[in-house]
Amino acid sequence: MFLTDGEFSEIKAFRRELHRNPEVSGEEAQTALRLKEELCLTGPDRIVADIGGHGLAAVYEGAASGRTIMIRAELDGLPIDEISDVTHRSTVPGKGHLCGHDGHMAILMALAKGLGQRRPARGRAILMFQPAEENGAGAAAVLADPKFAALTPDMSLSLHNFPGVRLGHVLLKAGPVNCASRGMKIVLKGKTSHASYPEQGIAPTFAMARLLDGLTTLGNNGSLGPDYSLVTVTHARLGEPAFGISPGEAQIWATLRTLTDEAMTALVSRAEELVLTQAKAGQLQVEISYEDVFHQCYNSAEAVAQLRQALDDEGVSHDDASSLLPMKASEDFGVFRTVAPAAMFFLGAGEDHPRLHNPDYDFPDELIAIGSRVFMRAIRNLLG
């Protein structure tokens, strides 16, 4: 163990402080400020603030030249009311750390303490606290920020806690581990009329009905292979809540999901073609936009090998989770693979633990020591 029990107790208390004060994607200013205060106490060689938004990077330099290894955690909570009865439950109505990002930050804070006490022998270790993971915007914003150029890693590592798997057991495999997804927002515009004279207007009713069915049938929802696709309609609205008006506008929100980015490109093309065809048939104007865009998350073999070695060195049980990975859920960490080998492992939060995004979820504090040990071992193996 690279920290004392007392130091881990302090980090546990810090995690609970973060849990009480969640901020959602793009609003993590106070979270970043509090992290910066704690990071400064560990004596990093450099802190880069406001990267990709409210992102924060702490840099620990080795005495000799070498590789740059980046460990990433997320800053943001969720716009969900917490119903837990834990004493450290959220104090912010309508917001909660119900995905465990508070625990992921605590794991990196443990690394900060350890690296502050003993620098890597060579190269650099960078602790990246990334904003806006939950809406898919954060990782891309970090990479696009000019400040990232001086931090570009030779390898990026991350983790996510995983309810439904034995506490402390790790799932890890090379290849695809998370699906690509994006939110498609469709606005159909016609012309209202009096409800007694619908023929005098241009209602999007029938086009909307066809799209609700047609979009869904674009996906196959089959096995998670290269051709996997899923379209889930998440919201629909037609006209105004009134009995005297024939509707002139409709909205459909749908989530498109595929295993690979290539398959997503094809699914987007088919979905747009369907929407444009129905809009034309109904003499409607149409607007299509996208939000919550996530690229596929793919684990590089080189990075996976380093994580496997670290898990073995630390005596942490693991397997390739062929029945659980890849998963349908999305994760924006995959974008970092565009600049260097990258891999994420999944750390079991308990077989009966409340699931991610559930209103009664809370990160298990026992995982702080396990996750930080694995990352610290990987850093020492790579950088000494």
C-alpha positions as CSV (number, residue, x, y, z in Angstrom):
1,M,0.0,0.0,0.0
2,F,1.5,3.3,-1.1
3,L,-0.5,5.4,1.4
4,T,-1.3,5.0,5.1
5,D,-4.7,4.0,6.4
6,G,-5.0,7.6,7.8
7,E,-4.3,9.1,4.4
8,F,-6.9,6.9,2.7
9,S,-9.4,7.9,5.4
10,E,-8.8,11.6,4.5
11,I,-9.4,10.8,0.8
12,K,-12.6,8.9,1.8
13,A,-13.8,12.0,3.6
14,F,-12.9,14.2,0.6
15,R,-14.9,11.8,-1.7
16,R,-17.9,12.3,0.5
17,E,-17.5,16.1,0.4
18,L,-17.5,15.9,-3.4
19,H,-20.6,13.6,-3.2
20,R,-22.5,16.2,-1.2
21,N,-21.8,19.0,-3.8
22,P,-22.4,17.6,-7.3
23,E,-22.2,19.8,-10.4
24,V,-23.5,18.7,-13.8
25,S,-21.7,18.7,-17.2
26,G,-20.2,22.1,-18.0
27,E,-20.9,23.5,-14.6
28,E,-18.1,22.0,-12.6
29,A,-16.4,25.2,-11.6
30,Q,-16.5,24.7,-7.8
31,T,-15.6,21.1,-8.1
32,A,-12.5,22.0,-10.1
33,L,-11.6,24.8,-7.6
34,R,-11.9,22.4,-4.6
35,L,-9.7,19.8,-6.4
36,K,-7.1,22.4,-7.2
37,E,-6.9,23.3,-3.6
38,E,-6.2,19.7,-2.6
39,L,-3.9,19.0,-5.5
40,C,-1.7,22.0,-4.6
41,L,-1.1,20.4,-1.2
42,T,0.6,17.4,-3.0
43,G,3.2,19.7,-4.7
44,P,2.7,18.9,-8.4
45,D,5.2,20.4,-10.8
46,R,2.4,22.1,-12.7
47,I,-1.4,22.4,-12.6
48,V,-3.2,23.3,-15.9
49,A,-6.6,24.7,-15.1
50,D,-9.7,25.4,-17.3
51,I,-8.8,22.8,-19.9
52,G,-11.7,21.8,-22.1
53,G,-13.9,23.8,-19.9
54,H,-13.5,23.3,-16.2
55,G,-10.9,20.5,-16.7
56,L,-7.8,20.3,-14.5
57,A,-4.5,18.5,-15.1
58,A,-1.8,17.9,-12.4
59,V,1.6,17.1,-13.7
60,Y,4.3,15.1,-11.8
61,E,7.7,15.2,-13.5
62,G,10.4,12.5,-13.2
63,A,14.1,13.3,-13.0
64,A,14.9,11.7,-16.3
65,S,13.2,11.9,-19.7
66,G,10.6,9.3,-20.6
67,R,7.1,8.6,-21.6
68,T,4.0,10.6,-20.5
69,I,1.3,8.5,-18.8
70,M,-2.1,10.1,-18.3
71,I,-4.7,8.8,-15.8
72,R,-8.2,10.3,-16.3
73,A,-11.2,10.8,-14.1
74,E,-14.4,12.7,-14.6
75,L,-15.7,15.8,-12.8
76,D,-19.5,15.8,-13.4
77,G,-22.5,14.5,-11.7
78,L,-26.0,13.9,-13.0
79,P,-29.3,15.9,-13.2
80,I,-31.0,13.3,-11.0
81,D,-32.4,13.6,-7.5
82,E,-30.6,11.4,-5.0
83,I,-32.9,9.4,-2.7
84,S,-30.2,7.7,-0.7
85,D,-30.3,7.9,3.1
86,V,-26.5,8.1,3.5
87,T,-25.3,11.0,5.7
88,H,-23.2,12.4,2.8
89,R,-26.1,12.5,0.3
90,S,-26.4,15.3,-2.2
91,T,-27.3,18.7,-0.8
92,V,-28.1,20.0,-4.3
93,P,-31.8,19.4,-5.3
94,G,-32.1,17.6,-8.6
95,K,-28.4,16.8,-8.9
96,G,-26.3,13.8,-7.6
97,H,-23.1,11.9,-8.0
98,L,-25.0,8.8,-9.1
99,C,-22.4,7.4,-11.5
100,G,-19.4,7.4,-9.2
101,H,-17.3,10.2,-10.6
102,D,-16.8,11.4,-7.1
103,G,-15.1,8.1,-6.4
104,H,-13.0,8.3,-9.6
105,M,-11.8,11.7,-8.6
106,A,-10.9,10.4,-5.1
107,I,-8.8,7.6,-6.7
108,L,-6.8,10.2,-8.6
109,M,-6.4,12.3,-5.5
110,A,-4.9,9.2,-3.8
111,L,-2.4,9.0,-6.8
112,A,-1.7,12.7,-6.3
113,K,-0.7,12.2,-2.7
114,G,1.5,9.2,-3.7
115,L,3.2,11.0,-6.6
116,G,3.8,14.0,-4.4
117,Q,5.6,11.8,-1.9
118,R,7.6,10.0,-4.6
119,R,7.9,11.3,-8.2
120,P,8.3,8.9,-11.1
121,A,11.9,8.1,-11.9
122,R,11.5,9.3,-15.5
123,G,8.9,10.8,-17.8
124,R,5.7,12.4,-16.6
125,A,2.5,11.2,-14.8
126,I,-0.5,13.4,-15.6
127,L,-3.7,13.3,-13.6
128,M,-6.5,14.5,-15.8
129,F,-9.8,15.6,-14.2
130,Q,-12.0,15.8,-17.3
131,P,-15.3,17.8,-17.4
132,A,-18.5,17.0,-19.1
133,E,-18.3,13.2,-19.5
134,E,-22.0,12.6,-19.1
135,N,-23.0,14.6,-22.2
136,G,-20.1,13.3,-24.3
137,A,-18.6,16.7,-24.8
138,G,-15.7,16.7,-22.3
139,A,-13.0,14.5,-23.8
140,A,-13.3,16.1,-27.2
141,A,-13.1,19.6,-25.6
142,V,-10.0,18.6,-23.7
143,L,-8.3,17.4,-26.9
144,A,-9.3,20.5,-28.8
145,D,-8.0,22.9,-26.2
146,P,-4.6,24.3,-27.2
147,K,-3.3,23.7,-23.6
148,F,-3.6,20.0,-24.2
149,A,-0.7,20.0,-26.8
150,A,1.9,20.3,-24.0
151,L,0.3,17.4,-22.1
152,T,-0.2,15.0,-25.0
153,P,0.3,11.5,-23.4
154,D,2.0,8.4,-24.8
155,M,-0.6,6.3,-23.0
156,S,-4.0,7.0,-21.4
157,L,-5.6,4.9,-18.7
158,S,-8.9,5.1,-16.9
159,L,-11.5,3.1,-15.0
160,H,-15.2,3.0,-14.3
161,N,-16.9,1.3,-11.3
162,F,-19.3,-1.4,-12.4
163,P,-22.3,-2.5,-10.2
164,G,-23.4,-6.1,-10.8
165,V,-19.8,-7.4,-10.6
166,R,-18.2,-8.7,-7.4
167,L,-16.7,-5.9,-5.3
168,G,-13.1,-5.3,-6.3
169,H,-13.1,-7.7,-9.2
170,V,-11.9,-6.2,-12.5
171,L,-13.2,-6.6,-16.0
172,L,-10.7,-5.9,-18.7
173,K,-10.3,-6.8,-22.4
174,A,-8.8,-5.4,-25.5
175,G,-10.9,-4.2,-28.4
176,P,-14.3,-2.4,-28.2
177,V,-15.7,-2.0,-24.7
178,N,-18.4,0.7,-25.1
179,C,-20.8,1.6,-27.9
180,A,-20.9,4.8,-29.9
181,S,-24.1,6.8,-29.4
182,R,-25.7,10.1,-30.2
183,G,-28.9,12.0,-29.6
184,M,-30.8,12.9,-32.7
185,K,-33.3,15.8,-32.4
186,I,-35.8,16.1,-35.3
187,V,-38.1,19.1,-35.6
188,L,-40.9,18.9,-38.2
189,K,-42.5,22.2,-39.1
190,G,-45.8,22.6,-41.0
191,K,-48.6,25.1,-40.4
192,T,-51.3,25.2,-37.7
193,S,-55.0,25.6,-38.5
194,H,-58.3,25.5,-36.6
195,A,-59.0,22.0,-35.4
196,S,-62.3,22.1,-37.3
197,Y,-60.5,22.8,-40.5
198,P,-57.3,20.6,-40.4
199,E,-57.2,20.7,-44.2
200,Q,-56.2,24.4,-44.1
201,G,-53.0,23.6,-42.2
202,I,-50.0,21.3,-42.7
203,A,-49.9,18.9,-39.8
204,P,-46.9,16.7,-39.1
205,T,-49.0,14.1,-37.5
206,F,-48.7,11.3,-40.1
207,A,-45.0,11.9,-40.7
208,M,-44.4,11.8,-37.0
209,A,-46.3,8.5,-36.7
210,R,-44.3,6.9,-39.6
211,L,-41.0,8.1,-38.1
212,L,-41.8,6.8,-34.6
213,D,-42.0,3.3,-36.2
214,G,-39.5,3.7,-39.0
215,L,-36.7,5.0,-36.8
216,T,-37.0,2.2,-34.3
217,T,-36.9,-0.4,-37.1
218,L,-33.6,1.0,-38.4
219,G,-31.9,-0.8,-35.5
220,N,-31.4,-4.5,-35.2
221,N,-30.7,-4.7,-31.4
222,G,-28.8,-7.9,-32.1
223,S,-25.6,-9.3,-30.7
224,L,-22.8,-6.7,-30.0
225,G,-20.9,-7.3,-33.2
226,P,-19.7,-4.9,-35.9
227,D,-23.2,-4.6,-37.4
228,Y,-25.0,-3.9,-34.1
229,S,-27.4,-1.0,-34.1
230,L,-30.2,0.3,-31.9
231,V,-32.5,3.3,-32.2
232,T,-34.4,4.3,-29.1
233,V,-37.1,7.0,-29.2
234,T,-36.7,8.9,-26.0
235,H,-39.1,11.8,-26.4
236,A,-41.9,13.0,-28.8
237,R,-44.1,16.0,-28.8
238,L,-46.9,17.0,-31.3
239,G,-48.5,20.4,-31.4
240,E,-49.8,22.3,-28.4
241,P,-51.8,20.9,-25.4
242,A,-55.1,22.4,-26.8
243,F,-58.2,21.0,-28.5
244,G,-58.8,23.8,-30.9
245,I,-55.6,23.7,-32.8
246,S,-54.5,21.3,-35.5
247,P,-50.7,20.9,-34.9
248,G,-48.1,22.7,-36.9
249,E,-44.9,21.3,-35.3
250,A,-43.6,18.0,-34.0
251,Q,-40.4,17.0,-32.2
252,I,-38.8,13.5,-32.0
253,W,-35.7,12.8,-29.9
254,A,-34.0,9.5,-30.5
255,T,-30.8,7.9,-29.4
256,L,-28.7,6.1,-32.1
257,R,-26.4,3.4,-30.9
258,T,-23.8,1.2,-32.6
259,L,-20.7,-0.7,-31.6
260,T,-18.3,1.1,-34.0
261,D,-17.9,4.7,-35.3
262,E,-18.1,3.4,-38.9
263,A,-21.5,1.7,-38.2
264,M,-22.7,5.0,-36.6
265,T,-21.9,6.9,-39.8
266,A,-24.0,4.5,-41.8
267,L,-26.9,4.6,-39.2
268,V,-26.9,8.4,-39.2
269,S,-27.1,8.4,-43.0
270,R,-30.1,6.0,-43.0
271,A,-31.9,7.9,-40.3
272,E,-31.5,11.2,-42.0
273,E,-32.6,9.8,-45.3
274,L,-35.8,8.4,-43.6
275,V,-36.5,11.8,-41.9
276,L,-36.0,13.8,-45.1
277,T,-38.2,11.4,-47.1
278,Q,-41.1,11.6,-44.6
279,A,-40.8,15.4,-44.4
280,K,-40.9,15.8,-48.1
281,A,-43.9,13.5,-48.4
282,G,-45.7,15.6,-45.7
283,Q,-44.7,19.0,-47.3
284,L,-42.9,19.8,-44.0
285,Q,-39.7,21.7,-43.2
286,V,-37.3,19.8,-41.1
287,E,-34.4,20.5,-38.8
288,I,-32.0,17.8,-37.6
289,S,-29.4,18.3,-34.9
290,Y,-27.3,16.1,-32.6
291,E,-26.4,16.2,-29.0
292,D,-24.7,13.9,-26.5
293,V,-22.3,12.5,-29.2
294,F,-20.1,9.7,-27.9
295,H,-17.6,7.8,-30.0
296,Q,-16.9,4.1,-29.5
297,C,-14.6,3.3,-26.7
298,Y,-11.8,0.9,-27.8
299,N,-9.1,-0.6,-25.6
300,S,-5.7,-0.7,-27.2
301,A,-3.8,-4.0,-26.7
302,E,-0.6,-2.3,-25.5
303,A,-2.5,-0.3,-22.8
304,V,-4.5,-3.4,-21.7
305,A,-1.2,-5.4,-21.3
306,Q,0.1,-2.7,-18.9
307,L,-3.1,-2.8,-16.9
308,R,-3.1,-6.6,-16.7
309,Q,0.5,-6.6,-15.4
310,A,-0.5,-4.0,-12.8
311,L,-3.5,-6.0,-11.7
312,D,-1.4,-9.2,-11.4
313,D,1.3,-7.3,-9.5
314,E,-1.2,-6.0,-7.0
315,G,-3.1,-9.3,-6.7
316,V,-6.4,-7.9,-8.0
317,S,-8.6,-10.6,-9.6
318,H,-9.6,-9.9,-13.2
319,D,-11.0,-11.6,-16.4
320,D,-11.9,-10.5,-19.9
321,A,-15.6,-10.4,-19.2
322,S,-16.6,-11.8,-22.5
323,S,-20.3,-12.0,-21.5
324,L,-20.4,-8.4,-20.2
325,L,-18.0,-6.5,-22.5
326,P,-18.5,-4.7,-24.8
327,M,-21.4,-3.0,-23.2
328,K,-24.2,-1.0,-24.8
329,A,-23.7,2.1,-22.7
330,S,-21.4,4.8,-23.9
331,E,-18.3,6.5,-22.5
332,D,-16.3,9.4,-23.9
333,F,-12.9,8.2,-22.8
334,G,-12.5,6.5,-26.2
335,V,-11.6,9.8,-27.8
336,F,-8.2,9.8,-26.1
337,R,-7.2,6.8,-28.2
338,T,-7.0,9.1,-31.2
339,V,-3.7,10.5,-29.8
340,A,-2.2,7.5,-28.0
341,P,-2.9,3.9,-26.9
342,A,-5.6,4.0,-24.3
343,A,-7.5,1.5,-22.1
344,M,-10.2,1.5,-19.4
345,F,-10.9,-1.2,-16.9
346,F,-14.1,-1.8,-15.0
347,L,-14.0,-2.2,-11.3
348,G,-16.7,-4.2,-9.6
349,A,-18.9,-2.3,-7.2
350,G,-20.7,-5.3,-5.8
351,E,-23.1,-7.8,-7.3
352,D,-26.2,-6.3,-5.5
353,H,-25.1,-2.7,-5.6
354,P,-27.5,-0.1,-7.0
355,R,-26.9,0.4,-10.7
356,L,-25.3,3.4,-12.2
357,H,-27.6,6.4,-12.6
358,N,-30.0,4.9,-10.1
359,P,-31.2,7.6,-7.6
360,D,-30.0,5.5,-4.6
361,Y,-26.5,4.8,-6.0
362,D,-23.4,5.6,-4.0
363,F,-19.7,4.9,-4.8
364,P,-18.2,2.1,-2.6
365,D,-15.3,3.7,-0.6
366,E,-13.5,0.4,-0.6
367,L,-12.7,0.9,-4.3
368,I,-10.5,3.9,-3.7
369,A,-7.6,1.9,-2.4
370,I,-8.0,-0.8,-5.1
371,G,-8.3,1.5,-8.1
372,S,-5.4,3.8,-6.9
373,R,-3.1,0.8,-6.3
374,V,-3.6,-0.5,-9.8
375,F,-2.9,2.9,-11.4
376,M,0.1,3.5,-9.2
377,R,1.5,0.1,-10.1
378,A,1.0,0.8,-13.8
379,I,2.8,4.2,-13.4
380,R,5.7,2.6,-11.5
381,N,6.0,-0.2,-14.0
382,L,6.1,2.3,-16.9
383,L,8.0,5.2,-15.4
384,G,9.8,3.7,-12.4
